[in-house]
């Protein structure tokens, strides 16, 4: 019914990818884009926003990429959603749609309440929770998939 935006999905998948597949080494956005099947141009824009918001830390240079800025148990889906919401609001053209009195006074408050309820729930889910789910489902990490044992 109410699906998250593509940018929100990309942002959450990227942070989870870094948390699940990364370690002490930064994860390159191109690697994340390839693993997640995400367009790199959208991903990079979202990643930069997450850096500015203190969710990720960018590392420059030939071995650069992204790391979590905090422990994964201290990053929630709600924090990521707020960053993406802000980015999407900046992209809006700023024109307010003409709506009816019924929509403004009755329906809009209902949508706002639902949004607040959703944000409360998203604030309860951490990146650590998602990584634990992935581990419980035996989802292989990138290091396990890309292991090259040739001699």
Backbone bond lengths (Angstrom), bond angles and torsions (degrees), N, CA, C in turn:
res aa  C-N    CA-C-N  psi(-1)  N-CA   C-N-CA  omega(-1)  CA-C   N-CA-C  phi
1 X - - - 1.448 - - 1.525 110.71 -
2 X 1.305 117.93 -75.67 1.469 120.74 178.43 1.527 108.21 -101.40
3 X 1.303 115.53 101.01 1.461 120.64 -178.63 1.523 110.32 -90.21
4 X 1.332 116.42 147.41 1.469 119.02 175.34 1.527 109.65 -68.86
5 X 1.312 116.40 155.97 1.462 120.87 178.38 1.533 109.64 -67.27
6 X 1.324 115.30 159.53 1.462 119.96 178.10 1.524 110.80 -60.31
7 X 1.323 116.46 -40.88 1.471 119.42 -179.49 1.528 111.46 -62.34
8 X 1.330 116.57 -38.89 1.467 119.33 178.55 1.524 110.23 -65.82
9 X 1.310 116.74 -43.61 1.463 120.39 178.32 1.527 109.93 -60.96
10 X 1.342 117.56 -46.08 1.462 121.35 179.08 1.526 111.18 -60.06
11 X 1.323 116.13 -43.51 1.467 120.58 -178.14 1.524 111.07 -63.84
12 X 1.315 116.88 -48.23 1.470 120.32 -179.08 1.529 110.10 -64.10
13 X 1.331 117.05 -46.30 1.464 119.94 179.49 1.523 111.21 -60.09
14 X 1.311 117.17 -38.03 1.465 120.83 -179.42 1.519 111.75 -66.52
15 X 1.311 116.86 -46.53 1.468 120.14 179.95 1.525 109.99 -64.81
16 X 1.319 116.89 -41.86 1.470 120.21 178.02 1.525 110.12 -64.53
17 X 1.319 117.59 -40.99 1.464 121.54 178.43 1.520 110.53 -59.32
18 X 1.323 117.04 -45.64 1.463 120.77 178.97 1.526 110.52 -63.36
19 X 1.318 116.53 -42.88 1.459 120.47 -179.31 1.525 111.57 -67.31
20 X 1.313 116.68 -39.67 1.465 121.26 -174.15 1.524 112.32 -82.96
21 X 1.322 116.22 -39.59 1.461 120.14 -174.92 1.518 113.60 -99.47
22 X 1.317 116.45 -21.28 1.454 119.84 -177.32 1.513 111.53 -82.98
23 X 1.259 114.00 172.41 1.456 121.56 176.07 1.501 106.63 -149.20
24 X 1.310 115.69 -123.34 1.456 120.42 177.58 1.527 111.05 -80.04
25 X 1.328 116.80 -20.83 1.459 121.51 -178.92 1.525 110.78 -90.50
26 X 1.326 117.46 141.05 1.464 120.26 176.72 1.531 111.00 -64.14
27 X 1.323 115.10 150.79 1.461 121.68 178.27 1.524 107.16 -104.87
28 X 1.313 116.57 129.02 1.468 121.45 -179.27 1.531 110.29 -77.03
29 X 1.324 115.31 142.07 1.463 119.42 -178.87 1.521 111.75 -63.74
30 X 1.319 117.81 -31.79 1.471 120.00 177.46 1.527 111.32 -64.09
31 X 1.334 116.89 -36.98 1.461 120.60 177.28 1.532 110.46 -65.41
32 X 1.323 115.43 -42.89 1.468 120.05 178.87 1.518 109.57 -62.86
33 X 1.330 116.83 -46.82 1.463 121.34 -179.45 1.522 110.69 -58.24
34 X 1.310 116.43 -42.00 1.466 120.52 -179.96 1.530 111.26 -66.75
35 X 1.333 117.15 -46.97 1.469 120.62 -178.91 1.524 112.11 -63.88
36 X 1.328 116.33 -39.02 1.456 120.36 -174.54 1.531 112.86 -91.72
37 X 1.323 117.28 -8.48 1.454 119.90 -177.03 1.521 111.81 67.06
38 X 1.329 114.92 38.34 1.461 122.52 -175.26 1.529 108.95 -107.09
39 X 1.330 119.02 138.15 1.470 119.51 174.88 1.531 110.72 -62.58
40 X 1.316 116.52 127.43 1.466 121.78 -175.31 1.525 112.38 -61.10
41 X 1.325 118.02 -35.80 1.471 120.49 -176.43 1.526 111.42 -64.40
42 X 1.335 117.55 -38.63 1.470 120.17 176.65 1.516 110.36 -71.17
43 X 1.304 114.86 -41.79 1.453 120.26 -175.56 1.524 112.09 -61.17
44 X 1.305 117.44 -45.51 1.460 120.62 -176.47 1.529 111.57 -62.09
45 X 1.314 116.59 -39.31 1.463 120.70 178.50 1.530 110.49 -62.09
46 X 1.307 116.65 -44.57 1.468 121.51 179.72 1.522 110.46 -67.05
47 X 1.330 116.74 -40.81 1.468 120.39 -178.77 1.530 110.90 -61.87
48 X 1.326 117.21 -41.29 1.460 120.36 179.27 1.525 110.91 -63.19
49 X 1.310 117.03 -38.56 1.470 120.82 176.45 1.521 110.85 -63.97
50 X 1.312 116.68 -40.16 1.467 120.66 179.56 1.526 110.94 -67.11
51 X 1.323 117.17 -31.38 1.470 120.69 175.08 1.526 109.23 -66.54
52 X 1.335 116.51 -48.81 1.469 120.30 -179.57 1.520 112.17 -60.96
53 X 1.337 116.95 -30.08 1.464 121.27 -179.18 1.528 112.32 -84.63
54 X 1.329 117.94 -4.16 1.456 120.53 178.34 1.514 114.42 82.26
55 X 1.326 117.48 15.63 1.468 120.66 176.85 1.527 109.51 -86.08
56 X 1.337 115.69 -41.30 1.458 121.96 177.99 1.518 110.00 -116.86
57 X 1.314 114.46 164.35 1.459 121.30 174.13 1.523 106.93 -125.13
58 X 1.317 116.73 126.74 1.460 121.38 179.32 1.511 110.30 -89.37
59 X 1.328 116.28 138.72 1.456 122.56 177.92 1.525 107.03 -120.46
60 X 1.322 116.45 123.24 1.469 121.25 -178.87 1.524 110.51 -88.19
61 X 1.311 114.20 163.47 1.458 119.88 174.34 1.513 112.49 109.60
62 X 1.353 115.55 178.56 1.460 120.23 -176.07 1.530 113.20 -63.11
63 X 1.298 117.75 -28.22 1.466 121.10 177.57 1.523 110.34 -105.77
64 X 1.331 115.21 24.53 1.456 121.36 -176.13 1.517 112.81 -77.17
65 X 1.309 113.48 177.35 1.451 120.99 -178.65 1.515 108.78 158.17
66 X 1.321 115.82 -144.35 1.455 120.94 -176.95 1.527 110.78 -129.03
67 X 1.321 113.44 143.92 1.468 123.08 173.69 1.522 107.32 -128.05
68 X 1.315 116.37 160.35 1.457 119.20 172.00 1.525 108.02 -68.62
69 X 1.308 116.56 140.37 1.463 120.44 179.33 1.528 111.36 -82.60
70 X 1.316 115.83 -20.78 1.475 121.78 179.66 1.529 108.65 -136.70
71 X 1.304 115.46 171.28 1.456 119.55 174.91 1.525 109.24 -60.78
72 X 1.322 116.34 146.28 1.462 119.09 -176.04 1.517 113.09 -65.41
73 X 1.304 117.98 -20.33 1.466 119.87 176.23 1.529 111.92 -77.49
74 X 1.332 116.28 -8.81 1.464 121.52 179.99 1.533 113.13 -106.60
75 X 1.324 116.09 8.49 1.469 120.62 177.06 1.524 107.50 -116.54
76 X 1.333 115.84 125.73 1.465 119.77 -179.14 1.524 111.13 -110.18
77 X 1.313 114.62 160.80 1.457 119.51 175.20 1.523 110.52 -63.21
78 X 1.321 117.49 -31.62 1.457 121.33 177.94 1.517 112.06 -61.86
79 X 1.333 117.11 -40.21 1.463 120.44 178.31 1.523 110.84 -62.97
80 X 1.308 116.19 -42.84 1.466 120.58 178.88 1.523 110.22 -65.62
81 X 1.330 116.55 -42.71 1.469 120.90 -179.56 1.527 111.18 -61.31
82 X 1.315 117.75 -38.38 1.465 120.37 179.30 1.530 111.55 -65.93
83 X 1.326 116.96 -38.97 1.460 120.87 178.09 1.529 109.47 -62.64
84 X 1.317 116.56 -45.49 1.464 120.42 -178.82 1.524 110.69 -68.39
85 X 1.315 117.40 -39.99 1.469 120.20 178.20 1.530 110.49 -59.51
86 X 1.323 116.07 -42.82 1.467 120.38 178.06 1.530 110.81 -62.31
87 X 1.326 116.92 -44.03 1.457 121.45 178.52 1.522 110.58 -61.79
88 X 1.304 117.52 -44.24 1.463 121.29 -179.49 1.529 111.66 -67.49
89 X 1.321 116.99 -35.06 1.464 119.35 179.32 1.535 110.74 -68.66
90 X 1.324 117.21 -31.54 1.462 120.86 176.56 1.530 111.22 -69.06
91 X 1.316 115.90 -28.96 1.462 121.07 -179.00 1.523 112.53 -81.55
92 X 1.339 117.60 -19.37 1.463 120.51 178.18 1.513 109.20 -61.90
93 X 1.299 116.02 151.94 1.460 119.70 -177.62 1.525 113.07 -76.88
94 X 1.304 117.84 -6.74 1.452 121.39 175.73 1.515 114.67 85.82
95 X 1.316 117.75 -7.49 1.456 119.88 179.17 1.521 109.60 -81.36
96 X 1.309 115.74 131.34 1.452 121.00 178.19 1.524 108.75 -85.00
97 X 1.324 114.03 132.69 1.458 118.86 178.49 1.520 110.17 -69.94
98 X 1.303 116.13 145.73 1.459 121.07 175.70 1.522 106.90 -81.55
99 X 1.320 115.36 120.56 1.460 119.82 -179.51 1.518 109.83 -127.10
100 X 1.301 114.06 168.46 1.461 119.55 -179.66 1.526 110.75 -81.69
101 X 1.299 115.17 165.99 1.463 121.22 176.70 1.530 109.92 -62.27
102 X 1.320 116.29 -39.04 1.464 121.71 178.61 1.536 109.97 -60.23
103 X 1.329 116.19 -45.59 1.459 119.95 179.62 1.527 111.45 -65.19
104 X 1.330 116.85 -44.94 1.462 120.87 -178.10 1.527 113.05 -65.26
105 X 1.315 117.00 -41.74 1.459 120.27 -171.22 1.518 114.53 -97.22
106 X 1.317 117.72 -20.01 1.464 119.50 -177.47 1.528 111.52 -114.70
107 X 1.332 116.62 -55.06 1.461 119.27 -174.12 1.523 113.44 -74.42
108 X 1.320 117.48 -42.45 1.465 120.18 -178.73 1.538 112.20 -58.99
109 X 1.333 118.80 -43.01 1.468 117.87 176.16 1.536 113.29 -62.04
110 X 1.320 117.01 -32.70 1.470 119.86 177.53 1.530 109.67 -66.59
111 X 1.347 116.62 -45.77 1.461 120.08 177.93 1.524 110.73 -61.30
112 X 1.303 117.07 -39.72 1.473 120.99 179.06 1.522 111.39 -64.09
113 X 1.320 117.53 -42.29 1.473 121.18 177.55 1.520 110.85 -62.46
114 X 1.326 116.21 -42.91 1.464 119.78 179.03 1.528 110.57 -63.58
115 X 1.313 116.52 -39.50 1.464 121.00 178.03 1.525 110.53 -62.74
116 X 1.323 116.78 -43.83 1.468 120.67 178.41 1.523 111.00 -62.76
117 X 1.331 117.67 -42.02 1.467 121.56 177.96 1.530 110.80 -61.59
118 X 1.320 115.79 -43.00 1.457 120.30 179.07 1.528 110.84 -63.03
119 X 1.320 117.23 -43.09 1.461 120.42 -179.73 1.529 111.70 -64.00
120 X 1.316 116.86 -36.91 1.471 120.09 176.12 1.526 109.46 -59.92
121 X 1.313 116.14 -44.68 1.470 120.63 179.52 1.531 110.98 -65.90
122 X 1.322 117.34 -43.88 1.466 120.57 179.85 1.522 111.86 -63.90
123 X 1.327 116.97 -31.84 1.468 120.48 177.23 1.528 112.18 -69.49
124 X 1.310 117.57 -14.60 1.464 121.75 179.64 1.523 112.67 -91.77
125 X 1.313 117.79 -11.92 1.463 121.61 -177.24 1.525 108.70 -103.76
126 X 1.326 115.97 120.66 1.462 120.23 -179.57 1.526 110.68 -100.64
127 X 1.303 115.01 164.52 1.460 120.87 174.95 1.528 109.24 -62.84
128 X 1.312 116.75 -33.95 1.472 120.87 175.71 1.532 110.30 -59.29
129 X 1.329 117.49 -43.73 1.475 121.26 178.42 1.526 110.79 -58.03
130 X 1.322 116.69 -43.38 1.459 120.69 -178.05 1.529 110.42 -68.78
131 X 1.324 117.57 -40.91 1.462 120.58 178.11 1.531 110.73 -63.70
132 X 1.298 117.16 -37.72 1.475 120.25 176.87 1.528 110.82 -63.34
133 X 1.328 116.26 -40.90 1.469 119.72 176.73 1.520 110.89 -60.94
134 X 1.316 116.04 -44.66 1.470 120.67 -179.94 1.529 110.42 -61.60
135 X 1.321 116.92 -42.64 1.459 121.16 178.23 1.526 110.12 -63.95
136 X 1.328 116.15 -43.37 1.464 120.46 178.80 1.519 113.39 -62.25
137 X 1.322 116.42 -27.54 1.469 121.72 177.98 1.532 111.99 -91.10
138 X 1.340 116.08 6.16 1.471 122.94 179.60 1.521 113.13 57.98
139 X 1.314 116.59 36.96 1.460 120.78 175.80 1.521 107.28 -75.97
140 X 1.314 115.98 124.77 1.463 120.99 -176.53 1.523 110.86 -70.98
141 X 1.313 114.25 143.44 1.463 120.71 174.44 1.523 108.65 -80.90
142 X 1.325 116.29 159.36 1.470 120.94 -179.35 1.521 110.85 -57.04
143 X 1.319 117.84 -37.00 1.468 120.83 -179.16 1.524 110.94 -65.81
144 X 1.324 117.83 -28.52 1.462 121.22 178.60 1.528 111.29 -79.05
145 X 1.326 116.08 -32.21 1.459 121.07 -178.78 1.517 110.83 -78.26
146 X 1.321 116.64 -41.02 1.462 121.52 -174.73 1.517 113.95 -88.72
147 X 1.309 117.23 7.19 1.449 119.52 -178.79 1.531 110.01 -61.73
148 X 1.317 116.21 128.18 1.454 122.02 -178.70 1.515 108.03 -115.31
149 X 1.321 115.58 112.44 1.465 120.11 -176.49 1.521 112.38 -103.78
150 X 1.324 118.20 20.88 1.456 120.13 179.50 1.519 110.34 -73.92
151 X 1.308 114.39 148.98 1.476 120.94 -179.01 1.506 109.14 -112.96
